[in-house]
Structure formats: structure tokens, C-alpha cells
Amino acid sequence: MSEEIRPGGATIVTSEAVEEEASNASAKRAKVTFMGNSYDLTALGALASGILVLVTCLTCGQVFYCLPVIPIILGIIGLVLARDSVDAERTRLWSWLGIGGGGITILLTIVAVAGYFFMVMFFVLIGQAQY
């Protein structure tokens, strides 16, 4: 490793030292299967939304009933496989957030359907009471 120490305690590290440190760090870290930046994530978002729109059109909108279940399933998979991810802490956090979002959506749907059912029953009972 070539380092040059300057007056005042400043250390200048050469490119060989940086390359050696990077190779040591990559040997310790899990192998990355996909590496990208924000542009790659934007393209991934475009792909996912394009597939969602296509499947929605092909199923006449019926796929929307499955949407709250998808983050729960993917979140469980993420939690189980988090130990093999590049950043396990982030993977667990995002998995729990996905599970929570899907769970809240399912819970709100159940509450809305139950509320509608009770409202209909209320109006039926009121209508019968008038006669």
C-alpha cells in the first residue's frame, strides 16, 4: 500500500491502495447480482408499472383485487432471504414496510365491506319497520 504522509498529519492514499482496499471489501461482502443507480431504479419502476397496466387491461381490472396480497408475499420472501442480501437491515425494513402497507390495505378493505354490509342491513331494517 503506498501512502504519503504530509506535514500536519495529512495522508495521501494512492490509487493502488484504493484498489487494494476495494478488492478486500468486495471479498468480504456478498456478491452483488444487480448493481445500478437511480436511473436503473427509474427504469425498473417503468417496467413494473408497464407490466401492471398491461395485466390490468388484460384482466379488465380484476388484478387490482390481488394487489394488497403482493407486498405481503414479497415482504415475507424478503424477510426470509434478508440474510443473503447486500444490506440486510434495509431489506428487513423495506420488507416490513411492504407487509404493513399490504396489511393495512386489506384491513381497510375489510372494514369498508363490513361497513357497507351493516349500512345495507340498517336500511333494510328501517324499511321493514315502516310497514
PyRosetta script that sets phi, psi and omega in degrees:
from pyrosetta import init, pose_from_sequence

init()
pose = pose_from_sequence("MSEEIRPGGATIVTSEAVEEEASNASAKRAKVTFMGNSYDLTALGALASGILVLVTCLTCGQVFYCLPVIPIILGIIGLVLARDSVDAERTRLWSWLGIGGGGITILLTIVAVAGYFFMVMFFVLIGQAQY")
pose.set_psi(1, 127.1)
pose.set_omega(1, 179.2)
pose.set_phi(2, -105.3)
pose.set_psi(2, 118.4)
pose.set_omega(2, 177.2)
pose.set_phi(3, -127.0)
pose.set_psi(3, 147.3)
pose.set_omega(3, 177.6)
pose.set_phi(4, -121.2)
pose.set_psi(4, 124.7)
pose.set_omega(4, -179.8)
pose.set_phi(5, -98.5)
pose.set_psi(5, 125.4)
pose.set_omega(5, -178.3)
pose.set_phi(6, -101.7)
pose.set_psi(6, 163.4)
pose.set_omega(6, 177.1)
pose.set_phi(7, -60.0)
pose.set_psi(7, 143.1)
pose.set_omega(7, -178.6)
pose.set_phi(8, 93.0)
pose.set_psi(8, 0.3)
pose.set_omega(8, 176.7)
pose.set_phi(9, 89.0)
pose.set_psi(9, 2.1)
pose.set_omega(9, 179.9)
pose.set_phi(10, -73.4)
pose.set_psi(10, 137.2)
pose.set_omega(10, 179.8)
pose.set_phi(11, -115.4)
pose.set_psi(11, 131.2)
pose.set_omega(11, 176.4)
pose.set_phi(12, -107.6)
pose.set_psi(12, 124.7)
pose.set_omega(12, -179.1)
pose.set_phi(13, -103.1)
pose.set_psi(13, 132.7)
pose.set_omega(13, -179.2)
pose.set_phi(14, -82.1)
pose.set_psi(14, 170.0)
pose.set_omega(14, -177.7)
pose.set_phi(15, -65.8)
pose.set_psi(15, -30.1)
pose.set_omega(15, 177.8)
pose.set_phi(16, -63.3)
pose.set_psi(16, -39.7)
pose.set_omega(16, 179.5)
pose.set_phi(17, -67.0)
pose.set_psi(17, -38.7)
pose.set_omega(17, 178.9)
pose.set_phi(18, -65.6)
pose.set_psi(18, -43.3)
pose.set_omega(18, 179.1)
pose.set_phi(19, -64.2)
pose.set_psi(19, -40.2)
pose.set_omega(19, 179.0)
pose.set_phi(20, -65.3)
pose.set_psi(20, -42.7)
pose.set_omega(20, 178.6)
pose.set_phi(21, -64.5)
pose.set_psi(21, -39.6)
pose.set_omega(21, 178.9)
pose.set_phi(22, -65.4)
pose.set_psi(22, -39.4)
pose.set_omega(22, 179.0)
pose.set_phi(23, -69.2)
pose.set_psi(23, -35.4)
pose.set_omega(23, 175.7)
pose.set_phi(24, -66.3)
pose.set_psi(24, -41.5)
pose.set_omega(24, -179.7)
pose.set_phi(25, -67.4)
pose.set_psi(25, -39.0)
pose.set_omega(25, -179.3)
pose.set_phi(26, -71.2)
pose.set_psi(26, -26.6)
pose.set_omega(26, 177.8)
pose.set_phi(27, -71.2)
pose.set_psi(27, -30.9)
pose.set_omega(27, -179.6)
pose.set_phi(28, -81.9)
pose.set_psi(28, -27.2)
pose.set_omega(28, -173.7)
pose.set_phi(29, -88.1)
pose.set_psi(29, 155.0)
pose.set_omega(29, 176.3)
pose.set_phi(30, -64.5)
pose.set_psi(30, 149.9)
pose.set_omega(30, -179.2)
pose.set_phi(31, -68.5)
pose.set_psi(31, 129.2)
pose.set_omega(31, -179.6)
pose.set_phi(32, -84.9)
pose.set_psi(32, 123.8)
pose.set_omega(32, -179.2)
pose.set_phi(33, -88.3)
pose.set_psi(33, -22.6)
pose.set_omega(33, 177.6)
pose.set_phi(34, -142.1)
pose.set_psi(34, 126.1)
pose.set_omega(34, 178.7)
pose.set_phi(35, -125.3)
pose.set_psi(35, 132.3)
pose.set_omega(35, -179.2)
pose.set_phi(36, -159.7)
pose.set_psi(36, -174.1)
pose.set_omega(36, 178.7)
pose.set_phi(37, -127.6)
pose.set_psi(37, -163.8)
pose.set_omega(37, -175.9)
pose.set_phi(38, -65.1)
pose.set_psi(38, -28.9)
pose.set_omega(38, 178.1)
pose.set_phi(39, -67.9)
pose.set_psi(39, -37.0)
pose.set_omega(39, 176.9)
pose.set_phi(40, -66.3)
pose.set_psi(40, -40.0)
pose.set_omega(40, 178.0)
pose.set_phi(41, -66.7)
pose.set_psi(41, -34.5)
pose.set_omega(41, 175.7)
pose.set_phi(42, -63.6)
pose.set_psi(42, -43.7)
pose.set_omega(42, 177.8)
pose.set_phi(43, -64.8)
pose.set_psi(43, -37.0)
pose.set_omega(43, 176.6)
pose.set_phi(44, -64.6)
pose.set_psi(44, -40.0)
pose.set_omega(44, 175.8)
pose.set_phi(45, -63.2)
pose.set_psi(45, -40.1)
pose.set_omega(45, 177.1)
pose.set_phi(46, -63.6)
pose.set_psi(46, -41.3)
pose.set_omega(46, 178.1)
pose.set_phi(47, -63.4)
pose.set_psi(47, -48.0)
pose.set_omega(47, -178.4)
pose.set_phi(48, -63.2)
pose.set_psi(48, -44.8)
pose.set_omega(48, -179.4)
pose.set_phi(49, -69.0)
pose.set_psi(49, -34.2)
pose.set_omega(49, 176.1)
pose.set_phi(50, -64.5)
pose.set_psi(50, -42.2)
pose.set_omega(50, 177.5)
pose.set_phi(51, -65.5)
pose.set_psi(51, -41.3)
pose.set_omega(51, 178.9)
pose.set_phi(52, -61.8)
pose.set_psi(52, -43.8)
pose.set_omega(52, 178.7)
pose.set_phi(53, -64.2)
pose.set_psi(53, -42.6)
pose.set_omega(53, 179.7)
pose.set_phi(54, -63.3)
pose.set_psi(54, -46.8)
pose.set_omega(54, -179.9)
pose.set_phi(55, -65.7)
pose.set_psi(55, -36.1)
pose.set_omega(55, 177.4)
pose.set_phi(56, -62.9)
pose.set_psi(56, -43.4)
pose.set_omega(56, 178.8)
pose.set_phi(57, -66.7)
pose.set_psi(57, -41.0)
pose.set_omega(57, -177.6)
pose.set_phi(58, -69.5)
pose.set_psi(58, -26.9)
pose.set_omega(58, -178.5)
pose.set_phi(59, -104.5)
pose.set_psi(59, 11.2)
pose.set_omega(59, -179.3)
pose.set_phi(60, 54.4)
pose.set_psi(60, 39.0)
pose.set_omega(60, 175.4)
pose.set_phi(61, 84.9)
pose.set_psi(61, -0.5)
pose.set_omega(61, -177.6)
pose.set_phi(62, -70.7)
pose.set_psi(62, -20.3)
pose.set_omega(62, -179.0)
pose.set_phi(63, -66.2)
pose.set_psi(63, -20.4)
pose.set_omega(63, -179.3)
pose.set_phi(64, -63.1)
pose.set_psi(64, -24.3)
pose.set_omega(64, 178.5)
pose.set_phi(65, -70.0)
pose.set_psi(65, -23.5)
pose.set_omega(65, -179.5)
pose.set_phi(66, -88.7)
pose.set_psi(66, -15.1)
pose.set_omega(66, -172.6)
pose.set_phi(67, -58.3)
pose.set_psi(67, -40.4)
pose.set_omega(67, 179.3)
pose.set_phi(68, -67.6)
pose.set_psi(68, -22.0)
pose.set_omega(68, -178.4)
pose.set_phi(69, -79.0)
pose.set_psi(69, -30.2)
pose.set_omega(69, -175.8)
pose.set_phi(70, -60.3)
pose.set_psi(70, -49.1)
pose.set_omega(70, 179.7)
pose.set_phi(71, -65.4)
pose.set_psi(71, -27.8)
pose.set_omega(71, 177.6)
pose.set_phi(72, -68.2)
pose.set_psi(72, -46.2)
pose.set_omega(72, 179.5)
pose.set_phi(73, -63.7)
pose.set_psi(73, -47.7)
pose.set_omega(73, -180.0)
pose.set_phi(74, -66.2)
pose.set_psi(74, -34.2)
pose.set_omega(74, 177.4)
pose.set_phi(75, -65.4)
pose.set_psi(75, -40.6)
pose.set_omega(75, 177.6)
pose.set_phi(76, -64.6)
pose.set_psi(76, -42.8)
pose.set_omega(76, 176.9)
pose.set_phi(77, -61.3)
pose.set_psi(77, -42.4)
pose.set_omega(77, 178.7)
pose.set_phi(78, -62.3)
pose.set_psi(78, -40.2)
pose.set_omega(78, 178.6)
pose.set_phi(79, -66.1)
pose.set_psi(79, -41.4)
pose.set_omega(79, -178.4)
pose.set_phi(80, -66.4)
pose.set_psi(80, -38.7)
pose.set_omega(80, -174.9)
pose.set_phi(81, -99.9)
pose.set_psi(81, 11.5)
pose.set_omega(81, -176.6)
pose.set_phi(82, -62.3)
pose.set_psi(82, -30.7)
pose.set_omega(82, -177.8)
pose.set_phi(83, -65.0)
pose.set_psi(83, -22.3)
pose.set_omega(83, 179.7)
pose.set_phi(84, -95.9)
pose.set_psi(84, -0.1)
pose.set_omega(84, -176.8)
pose.set_phi(85, -81.8)
pose.set_psi(85, 168.0)
pose.set_omega(85, 179.5)
pose.set_phi(86, -68.3)
pose.set_psi(86, -43.5)
pose.set_omega(86, 178.4)
pose.set_phi(87, -125.3)
pose.set_psi(87, 92.2)
pose.set_omega(87, -172.9)
pose.set_phi(88, -63.1)
pose.set_psi(88, -38.7)
pose.set_omega(88, -179.4)
pose.set_phi(89, -62.2)
pose.set_psi(89, -46.8)
pose.set_omega(89, 178.9)
pose.set_phi(90, -64.3)
pose.set_psi(90, -40.3)
pose.set_omega(90, -179.9)
pose.set_phi(91, -62.8)
pose.set_psi(91, -43.3)
pose.set_omega(91, 178.5)
pose.set_phi(92, -64.8)
pose.set_psi(92, -42.7)
pose.set_omega(92, 179.4)
pose.set_phi(93, -60.8)
pose.set_psi(93, -50.1)
pose.set_omega(93, -179.1)
pose.set_phi(94, -64.2)
pose.set_psi(94, -35.2)
pose.set_omega(94, 178.0)
pose.set_phi(95, -65.4)
pose.set_psi(95, -45.4)
pose.set_omega(95, 178.9)
pose.set_phi(96, -64.8)
pose.set_psi(96, -38.0)
pose.set_omega(96, 177.6)
pose.set_phi(97, -64.5)
pose.set_psi(97, -39.9)
pose.set_omega(97, 176.8)
pose.set_phi(98, -64.4)
pose.set_psi(98, -44.1)
pose.set_omega(98, 177.9)
pose.set_phi(99, -62.6)
pose.set_psi(99, -42.8)
pose.set_omega(99, 179.0)
pose.set_phi(100, -63.6)
pose.set_psi(100, -44.0)
pose.set_omega(100, 179.0)
pose.set_phi(101, -62.6)
pose.set_psi(101, -44.9)
pose.set_omega(101, 177.8)
pose.set_phi(102, -65.5)
pose.set_psi(102, -40.4)
pose.set_omega(102, 179.4)
pose.set_phi(103, -64.9)
pose.set_psi(103, -42.6)
pose.set_omega(103, 178.2)
pose.set_phi(104, -64.2)
pose.set_psi(104, -40.2)
pose.set_omega(104, 178.3)
pose.set_phi(105, -63.0)
pose.set_psi(105, -43.5)
pose.set_omega(105, 178.0)
pose.set_phi(106, -64.9)
pose.set_psi(106, -42.2)
pose.set_omega(106, 178.8)
pose.set_phi(107, -61.5)
pose.set_psi(107, -45.2)
pose.set_omega(107, 178.3)
pose.set_phi(108, -63.8)
pose.set_psi(108, -36.4)
pose.set_omega(108, 177.9)
pose.set_phi(109, -65.0)
pose.set_psi(109, -43.5)
pose.set_omega(109, 178.9)
pose.set_phi(110, -63.5)
pose.set_psi(110, -42.5)
pose.set_omega(110, 178.7)
pose.set_phi(111, -63.1)
pose.set_psi(111, -41.5)
pose.set_omega(111, 179.8)
pose.set_phi(112, -65.6)
pose.set_psi(112, -43.5)
pose.set_omega(112, 179.4)
pose.set_phi(113, -65.7)
pose.set_psi(113, -42.3)
pose.set_omega(113, 178.3)
pose.set_phi(114, -64.4)
pose.set_psi(114, -41.8)
pose.set_omega(114, 177.6)
pose.set_phi(115, -62.0)
pose.set_psi(115, -41.2)
pose.set_omega(115, 177.2)
pose.set_phi(116, -64.1)
pose.set_psi(116, -43.4)
pose.set_omega(116, 179.3)
pose.set_phi(117, -60.1)
pose.set_psi(117, -47.2)
pose.set_omega(117, -179.5)
pose.set_phi(118, -67.2)
pose.set_psi(118, -33.5)
pose.set_omega(118, 177.0)
pose.set_phi(119, -65.6)
pose.set_psi(119, -44.1)
pose.set_omega(119, 178.3)
pose.set_phi(120, -62.9)
pose.set_psi(120, -44.5)
pose.set_omega(120, 178.9)
pose.set_phi(121, -62.1)
pose.set_psi(121, -38.1)
pose.set_omega(121, 178.4)
pose.set_phi(122, -62.2)
pose.set_psi(122, -46.2)
pose.set_omega(122, -179.6)
pose.set_phi(123, -68.3)
pose.set_psi(123, -33.4)
pose.set_omega(123, 176.5)
pose.set_phi(124, -65.8)
pose.set_psi(124, -44.3)
pose.set_omega(124, 179.8)
pose.set_phi(125, -66.3)
pose.set_psi(125, -38.7)
pose.set_omega(125, 177.3)
pose.set_phi(126, -65.7)
pose.set_psi(126, -41.4)
pose.set_omega(126, 179.7)
pose.set_phi(127, -64.3)
pose.set_psi(127, -36.7)
pose.set_omega(127, 179.1)
pose.set_phi(128, -72.9)
pose.set_psi(128, -31.1)
pose.set_omega(128, -178.4)
pose.set_phi(129, -70.9)
pose.set_psi(129, -24.3)
pose.set_omega(129, -178.9)
pose.set_phi(130, -75.8)
pose.set_psi(130, -22.4)
pose.set_omega(130, -177.0)
pose.set_phi(131, -95.0)
pose.dump_pdb("model.pdb")
